[in-house]
Amino acid sequence: MTNNMDFDVLVIGAGPGGYHAAIRAAQLGLKVACVEKEYLGGVCLNVGCIPTKALLHAGDELAASKHASEFGLTFADTKLDIGKLNKWKEGIVTKLTGGVGGLFKANKVTHLVGEASFVDAHTLKVGDKTYRAANFIIATGSEPARLPGLDVDQSSIVDSTGALVVPDPLPARMLCVGGGVIGFEFAHIYNNLGSKVKIIEFLPNVIPGADAGAVAAFRKAMEKQGIEVQTQTKANKAEKQPDGTLKVELEDVKTGEKRSETYDRVLVAVGRRPRSAGLNLEGLGIATERGFITVNSRMQTNVPHIYAIGDVAGNPMLAHKAMKEGLVAAEVIAGEPAEMDPVAIPGVVYTSPELAWVGLTEEEAKAKGYKIKTGQFPFAASGRAMTLQSTEGFVKMITEEGSDLVLGVHIVGPHASDMLGEASLGLEMAATASDIALTIHAHPTLGESVLEAAEAVHKQAIHIVNR
């Protein structure tokens, strides 16, 4: 450790990226501290990934119970206890955040509590104390973006944090402003619990960045469940009425036509913005662009001993991307030959069915000059999917003609996120469709559908007619 330093590494933020960075740095023999002003685990564990997945599971179980009579199970009295649901969700969060604290202790990571700001390039102020470190990793994350005219009060107008507290009674009518991952996941939750939900999206398409064919199938599945979806529509303002409802002015982006609709709750889910203000980055001359901290492939800023990872370091704003960047930054500091150079970063919408993808879409592959071949296998032909009563969707594989290299995999269907691991590994290892087709998959599983999609690339899938 450099002379006159309190720590080798001081991590700012204990979200997924920050705690991964702190623990890996400690594993590599460095003296580490991690400062957090709110809660261990960051947005993901406390008000993001984990609690939303808990609510999604609860909603899916409730929805499944309504269809169980189809295979002989009848539930005489299915009730929703909202108080118990919220308490169960919070219990999962408490257990996981406590687990991060335990991991810090086990790895001898010092946990500092307070808001951080740089005094100089090697000194950080935390509350009324200062600490010196040889290296810093900024992992301050992001926060929900705001819209003018829709003032979030976390009651009737909420962001993703407020939406996690399910109100009692449920909102009869709910509007989700934003047709991205967050908007669809909360729409799915509230729709399954019993609300009438509508999603509006400013752009012509929902879930930007995903394969158009997969998105079309996904949207159809959501609409079939009762979620209304309108694109090229924006919300200008929301006014609270004497009866507590919200009068929302909507506008057709194409025509400019305006209309008013009434809702009980509005979710603002139009993306997230980086949390980089208040750190005194400008005082150190650290380069930023639109609030994002500029970094290289080793996660270094233009001040080499100061690193940035996760949401604050740029898109995509995903926990698993932050985790990997945290490991890279810690390993670089420890002298390891690490670099952030993924072939692709997977994306998932955790609804039912799920939408999951990794690698290039057809449009992206063609734009890059690839001559492509695709293979697609429907879950309607999967025996395992039939036993789960979840046959909507498909696995789609995009390959380069000639080399047979897998360029992208897109899945709409049950447990799509779990199947995506094979596809991600395939891309990283430069696998071909033939490599996947030659791999024996267990039967009966949903994963067989990835094998069948690979076979379909060569018009050799067994359980569909190859046209």
N, C-alpha and C positions, 0 to 999 in steps of 0.2 A: 504494500500500500504506500502511496505517495506520502511523504512527510507532511505533518500538520493537517492530515485529513481524518475526518471521523469515520468515513466509509469509503470503500472502493467503488461502490455503486449505490446511488440513491434513486429509487424509482418513484415517480410522481403519478399516483393513481393505482388502485388495487382492483381494477376490473380484470377481465380474462387475460388481456395482454400484459398488464402490470404484474399480476401475481405469478403468471408463468415466467416472466422475465426475472422477477426477484428470486423465485425458487431455483430456476436454472443457474443463475449467477452464484447462488449460495452452494449449489451442488458442485460447482466448479471451483470452490475454495475461496470465493471472494467474500469480503465483509459487506453485508447488504442491509439497507433499510428501505422500507416502502411507506410512503406517506399517503394517507387517504382522508379526505375531509368529510365523506358521507358514510359509506359502508363497504366492508370487504366484499369483493365479488362484483362491484360496480353495477352498472345498469343491467347487464346480462343476468346475473344471479338474483338480483333484487326486484327489478321492475322491467325485465325484458324477457330474454329467452326462456328461462326456467318457469316463472309463474304463468306466462302465456301458454306454455306447453301443458301445464297442469290443468288450466281451464279448458284447453282444447280437448284433452283426454276426457274430462268430466262431461263436456258437451257431447262428445262422440258416444260415450257410454249411454247418455240419456237418449240420444237419437237412435242408437242401436236397439235399445229396449223396446222402442215403438215398433220395430220390425221383427222382433224375435218370434212372434206368433207364426211367422212363415215357416219356421222349422220346429214348431211344437212347444215353444216356451211362451207362457203367458204370465205377465206381471200384473197383478190385480190392482195395485195401488202405487204407481211411481210418482214420487214427490220430489221437488227440488227445495232443499233447505239452503238458502243463500248464505246465511250466517255460517253454517258449518262448512260450506264450500270455500268461502273466503278464509276461514280459519285453517282448513286443510292445506290450501295453497300456501299460506304464510308459514305453516309448519315446515314445508319442504324447503322454502327459502332460508328459514332459520337454521335448519340442519346443514345446508350446503355452505352458508356463509360462516358458520361455526367451524366447518371443516377446513376452510381456507385459513382461519386463524390457527387451527391446530397444525396445519402444514407449515405455516410461518414459524411456529415455535419449534417444530421438529427439525426444521432446516436452519434454525438460528437467524431468521430474518427479523430485524427490529421493526416493529409496527409503530409508526408515528401518526398521530391524529391531529388534523388541522389543515388549513388552507395554505398552499405553498406559493412562493414567489421568489424569483431569483434576485439576489442582492448583487452578485457578480457571477462570473463564469464558473466559479467553483464553490459558491456559497448560496444556500437556500434558506429562506426564512419560512419557518413553519409556526404559525401563531406568534408568540413572543420570543421564540428561540431560533437560533441559526445553527446550521450544520454545514460542514464542508465535505465535499466528496470529489474523488478523482474523475468519476464519470456519472452522468445523469441519463435516465431514460424517462422521457415524457410520455405518459400513457393516460392522458386526462379524458379521453373518450369523446362523446358527443351528447347532444340533447335534442329534443324534438324541435323541428322548425315550426314557425308560427305563420299565420295568415292574417292580414288585416281584415277587420270586420268580424272575425271569429275569435273573440277574447276568451281564452281558456280559463275557466274557474274551477276545474276538476270536479264539477258536479253535473251541470247540464251540458256544458261544452268541455270536453276532455281531450287530453293527448293520450299517448300510449300508457303513461303512468296512471292517469286517472281512470282509464278504461279497465285497468286490472282490478279495481274495486267494483265488484258486481253489486249494483244497488238493489234494494228491496223496497218497493216492488221493482221488477224488471221494467225497462223502458218498453212501452208497447211498440213504438216506432223509433228506429235509430238510423241516422245518416252517417256513413263513413266517407269522409272527404279524402280521397287518395286511393287509387287502385293499385297500390304496390303490395309488398309482402305484408306489412303491418296492417293495412286496411283490410285485406282479405282474411287474415288470421282472426282479427277481432270480429269481423262480419260473421265468420263461421261460428265463433264462440257464441255470440249473442243470438244468432239465428237458431242454433241448436238448443239454446236455453229457453227460447220461446219468443224472442223479439222479432218484429218484422223489420228487415234490414235492407237498406239501399246503399250501394257504392257509387260514387261519382268520380270520374277521372278526367283531368284536363286534357290529356293527350289522346290520340286516336285509339291507342291500345293499352291494355292493362299489363302489369308485370313486365315492364320494359327490360330488355336484355335477355329474356328467355325465348326459346324457339317458338315461332309464330304458330305452327301446327299444334305444339304441345299446349300453348296458351289458349288456343281456340277450344281444345278439348277440355281443358281445365275450367275455363269460363262456362262452358256448357254444363259441366257437372255442378258448378256452384249455382247457376241459375235454376237447374233442375231441383235443387234443394230449397229453392224459394228466395234466394238472394237476388235482388234486382241490381243490374249493372248498367250504368249509363256512361259512355265515354264522351269526350269533347264537351264536357259540362263543368262549370265552376260554381263555387259558392261565394257570393259577394258579401253577404252579411247575415247575421242571425240576431233576431230581436226576441227577448223574453216576453211572453204574454201574461196577462193577469192570472190565467189558470196554471201557469208554470211551464207551459209548452214553449217551443221555439218556432218562430216564424222565420224560415230560411229563404233568402232570395237566391235562386239558381239562374244561371245564364248559359244559353247554348253558345258555345265558342264559335261555331260556324256562322250562325245567323244573327247572334246578338240578342235573340229573343229572351226575355226575362219572365220568370214565374215564381210564385211563392208556394212553399210546401211546409207542412207542420210536422215537427218531430218532438220526441220527448228527450232525446239525447243526441248530441253530435260529437263524433270523433274526428279530430284533426290529425291526419296521418299523411302528411305531405313531405316526408323525409326527415332527415336529421342534419344538424349543423355541428361543426367541430367546437370543442371547448378548449380554446387556446388563449382566451382573453384573461388578463390578470396575472399572467406568469412573468411579465416583464421581458418578453421575448425580444421586443424592439430595443430594449436597453442593451441586450447582448448582441444585437445585429443578426438574430436568427431569421432566416428567410421564410416567409409564408406566402401563400396564395389563396385568397378568399377564405382566410382563417385556417387553412390546412398548412401544417408544417412540412416544408420541402425536405425530403430525405433521399439518400442514394440506396443502392441495393443492399448495403450493409446496415441500413437504418440510421445512418449518421446524418445529422444536419450539417449546415455549412460551418458550424463550430464542432470540430471532429469528436470531442469527448462528450458531446451532448447528442443523445439519440431520441428519436420519436417513433412511436409504434401505434398501431390500432387506428381507430376512427379519426383521431386528430392528425394522422399522417396520410390521410387520403382514402379514397374509395378503392374497393367496396367496403362499406361499413358492416363488417361481419365479425362475430366473435372468434371464429376459427382462423380467420386471417390475422386478427390481433394476436392470438395465441402463438402462431408460427413466427410472427414478427418479433414477439417478445423473446422467444428462444434464440432467434438469430442475433438480436442485439446483445443479449447476455453472452452468447458464445463468442461474438466478435470482441467484446470487451475482455474476455478471458483469453484471447489470443487464438481462438479456434478459426479454421478456414470456413466460416459460415457466410451465407448470402441468401437473400430473399429472391428466389428465382423459380417460382412455381410454373408449371406448364399451364395450369388452370386452377381457379378457385371455385369450388362448388357453391351452388345456391339452392335454397329450399323454401317452399311455402308449406307449413306444417298443418294443412287442412286435411280433410278426408273427402276425396282422394288427395294425396300430396302431389305437389309439382316440384320436381328436382332436376337439376341440370348441372353439367360440367363440360367445359370445352366450348367449341364453336357451334353456333347455330348454322343452319343451311345458308342463310343470308350472309353471315359473316365469312363462312368458308368460301363462298363464291366470290365475295368482294376481295378476298385475299388471293384469288386466282386459282384456287383448288378446283380440280375436276372431281366431283364427288359421286359416291354411291351411298345409298341409304338402305337400312333394313329396319323393319318395324314389326313388332309382335304385340298383339292385343291381349290384355288380361282376360278378355272374354274367352280366350282359348286356353287359359291356365286353370288346371284342376285345383290348384291350391287357392287361387283367387276365388273360385266358385265356392269352396268350403268356407271362405271368409265373408261371403256375400258382398264381395267388392270387386266387380269385374269391369268397372269403368277404366278407360285409359289404355296406355301402351308403353312399351319401351322402344325408343327410336335411337338407332345408332348411325352416325355419320362418319364415313371413311373417305380416304383419298383413293380414287381409282388408280390402279397400277400398283402402288406400294401397299395398299390394304390397311394403311395406318389409321387407327381410330382418332378422329378429330373432335368428336363430341358425342355425348350421350344425354338424352332427354327422356324423363320418365314422368308420366302421369298415372298415379295408381296407388294402391295400398303399400305402405312401408317403402315408398320410393326413396326416402332419405337413407334408409339402411342399405338399399341396393346400390346406392351411388358410390359407396366406398370402393367397390370393385372397379367401377368405371374410372374413378379418380386415380386409382393405382395404375390402371391400364394406360391412361394418358401419360402419367409420370414415367412409366417404364417403356414408353413408345411401343405399346402392344398393337398388334394387328387384330382385325376381326377374326382371322383364323386362329390366333393365339387363344382368344376367348372361346371360340367354338370348339377347340380341341380340349378345353379344360372340362373335366367331368364335374357337373354340378349336382348336388344332392336332390333327390326326388322324394316327395313332391315339395317344391319350394317356389316362392315367388322369384328367387334368383335365377331359376331356370329361364325366365323370360329374357334375361340379359343374354344368355347363351342362344336362345331362339332368335333374338334380334340380330346377333352376330351371324348366325346361319342364314337369316333372311337377306343379309347383304349379298350373299352368294346364291340366293334363290334356292336354298337347301333346308329351310326350316321344316321340321317334321309335322308340327301340329297346326299349320295353316296351309292353305293352297298358295303356292308360290307363283305369282303371275308375272 
